[in-house]
């Protein structure tokens, strides 16, 4: 069975890097380079499920090369998502802690330093991204985990929140709702008043912009929050 090639849209902020990446990837049988016009066509196809089977069509992966994650680079990353790239791999010369967090927040699934960017490593990251996997250099992963830990200790914990964005009380209430318990049963089990339970659910649905308690439970389950 012939392996499907991964459609890749390349965007570098300088012409030399753009030429080098395109030249290196054009020779790889695993990769199908696409231009702006093909990317627009791919986005149109994705918006019309009847025209393509999304289960068998590889996602378009954006390969973005920058020196540093400045305003221009952030704009390119956002543009890639807006234009239909469902995965993004970032190659950067300078990746400090702030840039790393920004990249993750923008949906980047793979990061590679420019000095480590051989053709084989780039292709490996593109394949991992297309498969829905993430990849960071070990030291960057350690730094990212350190930042998450510091955020938990200094930002979330003092406010009674966890890394999920839900407080322990909110998590408990949603789990009981998911178990099919009504407001009165939840209040009795947690030793809260019914008004408190209603307020907790109202706070969750308002903050996460959800329609009702069923929507809140579905969201929490889908996101792995409970």
Protein Blocks (a to p, Z undefined) as FASTA:
>chain_A
ZZdddddddddfbfklmmmmmmmmmmpmkbccddfklmmmmmmmmmmmklpcfklmccdd
dddddfbdcfklmmmmmmmmmnopabdcdddfbdcfklmmmmmmnopabdcdfklmcfkl
mmmmmmmmmnopacddfklmmmmmmmmmmmmmmmmmmnopafkopafklmmmmmmmmnop
afklmmmmnopafklmmmmmmmmmmmnopablmlmmmmmmmnopZZ
